[in-house]
Amino acid sequence: MSADGRPEETREKVTAQRREADTEPVVPGAVSAADAAGRPERTTRRFPRITRDTARPEGGGRAAPGDAPAPARQWPILAVLAVVGLGLLLTALDAFRLGTILIGVALLGGAVMRWTLPDVGMLAVRSRFTDMVTYGVLGLAIVLLALMAQPHPWLEIPFLDDTLHFTVRA
């Protein structure tokens, strides 16, 4: 007897049946073994062992018709990447504050596009809500930190300034 009270051979038989059900190919119009025996087909709440496909995130369709060239179909992510690239270039050319603000604004723009546009192509990574929150929080954090960058910060938030004082400043 096993711990759940079933004989070992019954447990092994059930496991073998489940394994068969997971691997049995589905043929349209075919009669399953359960239907042929006159038994109702058993449904299971278990996930299959092998995932055969993945669901595309909502809004993950093309942002332009399929016959348009690839850059036109993926214009939302290309716009965000172009603004981030410009921000990185400005940062490399000694305009640190403006460059990092531009990077944060690009992420905030990605959040707005994810919220307003029905299809954003590869800008859609997760669910719409998760993408909006992720892009929005990261963009806002980058903008706020860029505004508070030393020397001569454009924005002073006392709580964050005290935190910075105790963690970084000597």
PAPAKE-67238 format. One record per residue: x, y, z negated of N, C-alpha, C in turn; residue in one letter. Coordinates in nm, 2 decimals. Atoms other than C-alpha are relative to their C-alpha. Layout:
BEGIN
{atom {X,Y,Z},{X,Y,Z},{X,Y,Z},'A'}
...
END
This chain:
BEGIN
{atom {0.08,-0.12,0.00},{0.00,0.00,0.00},{0.09,0.13,0.00},'M'}
{atom {-0.07,-0.12,0.00},{0.11,0.35,0.07},{-0.05,0.09,-0.11},'S'}
{atom {0.04,-0.09,0.10},{0.08,0.65,-0.15},{-0.14,0.05,0.01},'A'}
{atom {0.14,-0.05,-0.02},{-0.25,0.76,0.01},{-0.10,-0.11,-0.01},'D'}
{atom {0.10,0.11,0.02},{-0.41,0.42,-0.06},{-0.03,-0.08,0.12},'G'}
{atom {0.02,0.08,-0.12},{-0.40,0.29,0.30},{0.10,-0.11,0.01},'R'}
{atom {-0.10,0.10,-0.02},{-0.23,-0.03,0.39},{0.10,0.05,0.11},'P'}
{atom {-0.10,-0.05,-0.08},{0.10,0.03,0.57},{-0.03,-0.02,0.15},'E'}
{atom {0.02,0.03,-0.14},{-0.01,-0.14,0.90},{-0.11,0.10,0.05},'E'}
{atom {0.10,-0.09,-0.05},{-0.32,0.09,0.92},{0.06,0.14,0.02},'T'}
{atom {-0.07,-0.13,-0.02},{-0.10,0.40,0.87},{0.08,0.00,0.13},'R'}
{atom {-0.08,0.00,-0.12},{0.13,0.29,1.14},{-0.09,0.00,0.13},'E'}
{atom {0.09,0.00,-0.12},{-0.16,0.22,1.38},{-0.06,0.14,0.03},'K'}
{atom {0.05,-0.14,-0.02},{-0.31,0.57,1.32},{0.11,0.09,0.06},'V'}
{atom {-0.11,-0.08,-0.05},{0.03,0.73,1.38},{0.03,-0.03,0.15},'T'}
{atom {-0.02,0.04,-0.14},{0.07,0.53,1.71},{-0.11,0.06,0.08},'A'}
{atom {0.11,-0.05,-0.08},{-0.28,0.64,1.82},{0.02,0.15,0.02},'Q'}
{atom {-0.02,-0.15,-0.01},{-0.20,1.01,1.74},{0.11,0.02,0.11},'R'}
{atom {-0.11,-0.01,-0.10},{0.13,0.97,1.94},{-0.05,-0.01,0.14},'R'}
{atom {0.05,0.03,-0.14},{-0.06,0.83,2.24},{-0.09,0.12,0.04},'E'}
{atom {0.09,-0.11,-0.03},{-0.32,1.11,2.22},{0.08,0.13,0.04},'A'}
{atom {-0.08,-0.11,-0.04},{-0.04,1.37,2.23},{0.06,-0.01,0.13},'D'}
{atom {-0.07,0.02,-0.12},{0.13,1.22,2.53},{-0.08,-0.04,0.12},'T'}
{atom {0.09,0.04,-0.11},{-0.17,1.11,2.73},{-0.02,0.11,0.10},'E'}
{atom {0.02,-0.10,-0.10},{-0.18,1.30,3.06},{-0.15,0.02,0.02},'P'}
{atom {0.14,-0.03,-0.03},{-0.51,1.48,3.14},{-0.01,0.01,0.15},'V'}
{atom {0.03,0.00,-0.14},{-0.64,1.41,3.48},{-0.15,0.05,0.02},'V'}
{atom {0.13,-0.05,-0.01},{-0.94,1.62,3.60},{-0.10,-0.11,0.06},'P'}
{atom {0.10,0.10,-0.04},{-1.25,1.40,3.64},{0.02,-0.14,-0.05},'G'}
{atom {-0.03,0.14,0.05},{-1.09,1.10,3.46},{-0.08,-0.02,-0.13},'A'}
{atom {0.07,0.04,0.12},{-1.27,0.92,3.18},{0.10,-0.04,-0.10},'V'}
{atom {-0.10,0.03,0.11},{-1.08,0.91,2.85},{-0.03,-0.14,-0.06},'S'}
{atom {0.02,0.13,0.06},{-1.03,0.59,2.66},{-0.11,0.00,-0.11},'A'}
{atom {0.10,-0.01,0.10},{-1.26,0.72,2.39},{-0.14,0.00,0.06},'A'}
{atom {0.13,0.00,-0.07},{-1.54,0.79,2.64},{-0.04,-0.14,0.05},'D'}
{atom {0.03,0.13,-0.06},{-1.50,0.44,2.80},{-0.04,-0.10,-0.11},'A'}
{atom {0.03,0.09,0.11},{-1.53,0.27,2.46},{-0.13,0.04,-0.06},'A'}
{atom {0.12,-0.05,0.06},{-1.84,0.48,2.38},{0.01,0.07,-0.13},'G'}
{atom {-0.02,-0.07,0.13},{-1.68,0.66,2.09},{0.01,0.15,0.04},'R'}
{atom {-0.02,-0.15,-0.02},{-1.69,1.04,2.05},{0.15,0.03,0.00},'P'}
{atom {-0.14,-0.03,0.00},{-1.35,1.19,2.14},{0.04,0.08,-0.12},'E'}
{atom {-0.04,-0.06,0.12},{-1.16,1.29,1.84},{0.09,0.12,0.03},'R'}
{atom {-0.08,-0.12,-0.02},{-1.03,1.64,1.82},{0.09,0.02,-0.12},'T'}
{atom {-0.10,-0.02,0.11},{-0.73,1.74,1.61},{0.04,0.15,-0.01},'T'}
{atom {-0.04,-0.14,0.02},{-0.62,2.07,1.46},{0.15,0.01,0.00},'R'}
{atom {-0.14,0.00,0.00},{-0.26,1.98,1.49},{0.05,0.06,0.13},'R'}
{atom {-0.06,-0.06,-0.12},{-0.03,2.17,1.73},{0.06,-0.12,0.08},'F'}
{atom {-0.07,0.10,-0.07},{0.11,1.96,2.01},{0.15,0.00,-0.03},'P'}
{atom {-0.14,0.01,0.03},{0.46,1.84,1.97},{0.08,0.08,0.11},'R'}
{atom {-0.07,-0.06,-0.11},{0.56,1.98,2.31},{-0.09,0.12,0.05},'I'}
{atom {0.07,-0.11,-0.05},{0.46,2.33,2.40},{0.01,0.01,0.15},'T'}
{atom {-0.01,0.00,-0.14},{0.37,2.35,2.77},{0.00,0.14,0.06},'R'}
{atom {0.00,-0.13,-0.05},{0.32,2.72,2.81},{0.00,0.10,-0.11},'D'}
{atom {0.01,-0.10,0.10},{0.33,3.05,2.63},{-0.10,0.10,0.04},'T'}
{atom {0.10,-0.11,-0.04},{0.06,3.32,2.62},{0.08,0.13,0.02},'A'}
{atom {-0.06,-0.13,-0.03},{0.16,3.65,2.77},{-0.06,0.10,-0.10},'R'}
{atom {0.06,-0.09,0.09},{0.12,3.94,2.53},{-0.11,0.08,0.07},'P'}
{atom {0.10,-0.08,-0.06},{-0.19,4.15,2.58},{0.06,0.13,0.05},'E'}
{atom {-0.06,-0.12,-0.06},{-0.11,4.43,2.82},{0.13,-0.04,0.07},'G'}
{atom {-0.13,0.04,-0.05},{0.19,4.23,2.95},{-0.01,-0.02,0.15},'G'}
{atom {0.01,0.01,-0.14},{0.06,4.23,3.31},{0.08,0.11,0.07},'G'}
{atom {-0.07,-0.10,-0.08},{0.21,4.43,3.59},{-0.06,0.14,-0.02},'R'}
{atom {0.05,-0.14,0.01},{0.19,4.81,3.56},{-0.04,0.06,0.14},'A'}
{atom {0.04,-0.04,-0.14},{0.14,4.83,3.94},{-0.03,-0.12,0.07},'A'}
{atom {0.04,0.12,-0.08},{0.00,4.60,4.21},{0.12,-0.09,0.03},'P'}
{atom {-0.11,0.10,-0.03},{0.20,4.28,4.29},{0.08,0.02,0.12},'G'}
{atom {-0.07,-0.02,-0.13},{0.29,4.40,4.64},{0.10,0.12,-0.02},'D'}
{atom {-0.09,-0.11,0.02},{0.47,4.70,4.49},{0.14,-0.05,-0.03},'A'}
{atom {-0.13,0.05,0.04},{0.85,4.68,4.45},{0.02,-0.01,-0.15},'P'}
{atom {-0.02,0.03,0.14},{0.99,4.56,4.12},{0.01,0.12,-0.09},'A'}
{atom {0.00,-0.12,0.09},{1.08,4.90,3.97},{-0.13,0.07,-0.02},'P'}
{atom {0.14,-0.06,0.02},{0.73,5.03,4.04},{-0.09,-0.08,-0.09},'A'}
{atom {0.08,0.09,0.08},{0.58,4.73,3.87},{0.04,0.01,-0.15},'R'}
{atom {-0.05,-0.01,0.13},{0.79,4.79,3.56},{0.04,0.14,-0.05},'Q'}
{atom {-0.03,-0.14,0.03},{0.79,5.17,3.54},{0.00,0.03,-0.15},'W'}
{atom {0.00,-0.04,0.14},{0.70,5.19,3.17},{0.13,-0.03,-0.08},'P'}
{atom {-0.12,0.03,0.07},{1.00,5.01,3.04},{0.12,0.07,0.06},'I'}
{atom {-0.11,-0.07,-0.07},{1.23,5.17,3.30},{0.00,0.15,-0.05},'L'}
{atom {0.00,-0.14,0.05},{1.11,5.52,3.18},{0.06,0.00,-0.14},'A'}
{atom {-0.06,0.00,0.14},{1.19,5.43,2.81},{0.15,-0.02,0.01},'V'}
{atom {-0.15,0.02,-0.01},{1.53,5.29,2.91},{0.07,0.11,0.06},'L'}
{atom {-0.07,-0.12,-0.06},{1.61,5.59,3.12},{0.02,0.11,-0.10},'A'}
{atom {-0.01,-0.10,0.11},{1.54,5.83,2.83},{0.10,-0.04,-0.10},'V'}
{atom {-0.10,0.05,0.10},{1.74,5.61,2.59},{0.14,0.01,0.06},'V'}
{atom {-0.13,-0.02,-0.06},{2.03,5.61,2.84},{0.04,0.14,0.00},'G'}
{atom {-0.03,-0.15,0.00},{2.01,5.99,2.87},{0.04,0.04,-0.14},'L'}
{atom {-0.04,-0.03,0.14},{2.02,6.01,2.49},{0.13,-0.06,-0.04},'G'}
{atom {-0.14,0.05,0.02},{2.32,5.78,2.47},{0.11,0.08,0.06},'L'}
{atom {-0.10,-0.09,-0.07},{2.50,5.99,2.73},{0.02,0.13,-0.07},'L'}
{atom {-0.02,-0.13,0.08},{2.43,6.31,2.53},{0.08,-0.03,-0.13},'L'}
{atom {-0.07,0.03,0.12},{2.55,6.14,2.22},{0.15,-0.02,0.02},'T'}
{atom {-0.14,0.02,-0.04},{2.87,6.03,2.39},{0.07,0.13,0.04},'A'}
{atom {-0.05,-0.13,-0.04},{2.92,6.39,2.52},{0.00,0.10,-0.11},'L'}
{atom {-0.01,-0.08,0.12},{2.92,6.53,2.16},{-0.12,0.08,-0.03},'D'}
{atom {0.12,-0.06,0.04},{2.56,6.63,2.14},{-0.08,-0.10,-0.08},'A'}
{atom {0.05,0.11,0.08},{2.49,6.38,1.86},{-0.15,0.02,-0.03},'F'}
{atom {0.13,-0.02,0.05},{2.18,6.53,1.72},{-0.11,0.00,0.11},'R'}
{atom {0.10,0.00,-0.11},{2.00,6.60,2.05},{-0.01,-0.14,0.07},'L'}
{atom {0.00,0.14,-0.06},{2.10,6.25,2.19},{-0.08,-0.09,-0.09},'G'}
{atom {0.07,0.10,0.08},{1.97,6.06,1.89},{-0.15,0.04,-0.01},'T'}
{atom {0.14,-0.04,0.00},{1.65,6.27,1.88},{-0.07,-0.05,0.13},'I'}
{atom {0.05,0.05,-0.13},{1.60,6.18,2.25},{-0.02,-0.15,0.00},'L'}
{atom {0.01,0.14,0.01},{1.65,5.81,2.17},{-0.13,-0.03,-0.08},'I'}
{atom {0.12,0.02,0.09},{1.38,5.83,1.89},{-0.13,0.04,0.08},'G'}
{atom {0.12,-0.04,-0.07},{1.14,6.02,2.12},{-0.03,-0.10,0.11},'V'}
{atom {0.02,0.11,-0.10},{1.19,5.75,2.39},{-0.08,-0.11,-0.06},'A'}
{atom {0.08,0.11,0.06},{1.07,5.49,2.14},{-0.14,0.04,-0.04},'L'}
{atom {0.13,-0.05,0.03},{0.78,5.71,2.03},{-0.08,0.00,0.13},'L'}
{atom {0.07,0.00,-0.13},{0.69,5.75,2.40},{-0.04,-0.15,0.04},'G'}
{atom {0.03,0.14,-0.02},{0.70,5.37,2.43},{-0.12,-0.05,-0.08},'G'}
{atom {0.12,0.03,0.08},{0.45,5.34,2.14},{-0.12,0.06,0.06},'A'}
{atom {0.12,-0.06,-0.05},{0.22,5.59,2.30},{-0.04,-0.07,0.13},'V'}
{atom {0.03,0.07,-0.12},{0.24,5.41,2.64},{-0.07,-0.13,-0.03},'M'}
{atom {0.05,0.13,0.04},{0.17,5.08,2.46},{-0.15,0.02,-0.05},'R'}
{atom {0.13,-0.03,0.05},{-0.14,5.24,2.30},{-0.10,0.04,0.11},'W'}
{atom {0.09,-0.06,-0.09},{-0.28,5.42,2.60},{-0.02,-0.08,0.13},'T'}
{atom {0.01,0.06,-0.13},{-0.20,5.21,2.91},{-0.05,-0.15,-0.02},'L'}
{atom {0.05,0.13,0.01},{-0.38,4.88,2.97},{0.11,-0.11,0.03},'P'}
{atom {-0.11,0.09,-0.04},{-0.08,4.71,3.14},{0.13,0.08,0.00},'D'}
{atom {-0.13,-0.06,0.01},{0.28,4.80,3.06},{0.11,-0.08,0.04},'V'}
{atom {-0.10,0.08,-0.05},{0.47,4.52,3.21},{0.09,-0.06,-0.12},'G'}
{atom {-0.09,0.06,0.09},{0.78,4.41,3.02},{0.02,0.09,-0.13},'M'}
{atom {0.00,-0.08,0.13},{0.73,4.69,2.75},{-0.08,-0.08,-0.10},'L'}
{atom {0.08,0.08,0.10},{0.48,4.45,2.60},{0.08,-0.13,-0.04},'A'}
{atom {-0.08,0.12,0.05},{0.67,4.20,2.39},{-0.08,-0.08,-0.09},'V'}
{atom {0.08,0.07,0.10},{0.43,4.11,2.11},{-0.14,0.05,0.02},'R'}
{atom {0.14,-0.05,-0.01},{0.07,4.20,2.04},{0.01,0.16,0.01},'S'}
{atom {0.00,-0.14,-0.01},{-0.03,4.56,2.11},{0.02,0.07,-0.13},'R'}
{atom {-0.01,-0.06,0.13},{-0.06,4.65,1.74},{0.15,-0.01,-0.05},'F'}
{atom {-0.13,0.02,0.04},{0.28,4.50,1.66},{0.10,0.09,0.08},'T'}
{atom {-0.09,-0.09,-0.08},{0.45,4.68,1.95},{-0.01,0.14,-0.04},'D'}
{atom {0.02,-0.14,0.04},{0.30,5.01,1.86},{0.06,0.03,-0.13},'M'}
{atom {-0.06,-0.02,0.13},{0.40,4.98,1.50},{0.15,0.00,0.00},'V'}
{atom {-0.14,0.02,-0.01},{0.75,4.86,1.58},{0.07,0.12,0.07},'T'}
{atom {-0.05,-0.11,-0.07},{0.82,5.13,1.84},{-0.02,0.13,-0.08},'Y'}
{atom {0.03,-0.12,0.08},{0.66,5.40,1.63},{0.08,0.02,-0.12},'G'}
{atom {-0.07,-0.01,0.13},{0.83,5.33,1.30},{0.15,0.02,0.04},'V'}
{atom {-0.15,-0.02,-0.03},{1.18,5.29,1.46},{0.02,0.13,0.07},'L'}
{atom {-0.02,-0.13,-0.07},{1.13,5.60,1.68},{-0.01,0.11,-0.11},'G'}
{atom {0.02,-0.11,0.10},{1.01,5.81,1.38},{0.12,0.00,-0.09},'L'}
{atom {-0.12,0.01,0.09},{1.30,5.68,1.16},{0.12,0.06,0.07},'A'}
{atom {-0.12,-0.06,-0.07},{1.56,5.77,1.43},{-0.01,0.15,0.01},'I'}
{atom {0.02,-0.15,-0.01},{1.41,6.12,1.48},{0.03,0.06,-0.14},'V'}
{atom {-0.02,-0.06,0.13},{1.40,6.19,1.11},{0.14,-0.01,-0.05},'L'}
{atom {-0.14,0.01,0.03},{1.75,6.06,1.05},{0.09,0.10,0.08},'L'}
{atom {-0.08,-0.09,-0.08},{1.88,6.27,1.34},{-0.02,0.14,-0.04},'A'}
{atom {0.03,-0.14,0.05},{1.71,6.58,1.20},{0.07,0.03,-0.13},'L'}
{atom {-0.06,-0.02,0.13},{1.87,6.52,0.86},{0.15,-0.02,0.01},'M'}
{atom {-0.14,0.02,-0.01},{2.22,6.45,1.00},{0.08,0.12,-0.04},'A'}
{atom {-0.09,-0.10,0.04},{2.51,6.64,0.85},{0.10,0.04,0.11},'Q'}
{atom {0.02,-0.11,0.09},{2.65,6.90,0.88},{-0.12,0.09,0.05},'P'}
{atom {0.11,-0.10,-0.03},{2.37,7.17,0.88},{-0.12,-0.08,0.05},'H'}
{atom {0.12,0.07,-0.04},{2.07,6.95,0.88},{-0.12,0.09,0.04},'P'}
{atom {0.11,-0.08,-0.04},{1.76,7.08,1.06},{-0.12,-0.03,-0.09},'W'}
{atom {0.11,0.04,0.09},{1.53,6.90,0.81},{0.06,-0.05,-0.13},'L'}
{atom {-0.04,0.05,0.13},{1.57,6.84,0.44},{-0.12,-0.06,-0.07},'E'}
{atom {0.11,0.07,0.07},{1.35,6.58,0.27},{0.07,-0.04,-0.13},'I'}
{atom {-0.07,0.03,0.13},{1.44,6.57,-0.10},{0.02,-0.14,-0.04},'P'}
{atom {-0.01,0.14,0.04},{1.37,6.20,-0.16},{0.11,-0.07,0.08},'F'}
{atom {-0.10,0.07,-0.08},{1.58,6.09,0.13},{0.14,0.06,-0.03},'L'}
{atom {-0.12,-0.07,0.03},{1.85,6.35,0.04},{0.06,-0.06,-0.13},'D'}
{atom {-0.04,0.06,0.12},{1.87,6.21,-0.31},{0.05,-0.14,0.02},'D'}
{atom {-0.04,0.13,-0.03},{1.89,5.86,-0.18},{0.14,0.00,0.07},'T'}
{atom {-0.12,-0.01,-0.07},{2.17,5.96,0.05},{0.11,0.04,-0.09},'L'}
{atom {-0.10,-0.04,0.09},{2.35,6.13,-0.23},{0.05,-0.11,-0.09},'H'}
{atom {-0.05,0.11,0.09},{2.36,5.82,-0.45},{0.06,-0.12,0.08},'F'}
{atom {-0.05,0.11,-0.07},{2.45,5.58,-0.17},{0.13,0.03,0.08},'T'}
{atom {-0.10,-0.03,-0.09},{2.69,5.76,0.06},{0.10,0.11,-0.05},'V'}
{atom {-0.08,-0.11,0.04},{2.82,6.09,-0.08},{0.08,-0.04,-0.12},'R'}
{atom {-0.08,0.02,0.12},{3.10,6.09,-0.33},{-0.02,0.09,-0.11},'A'}
END
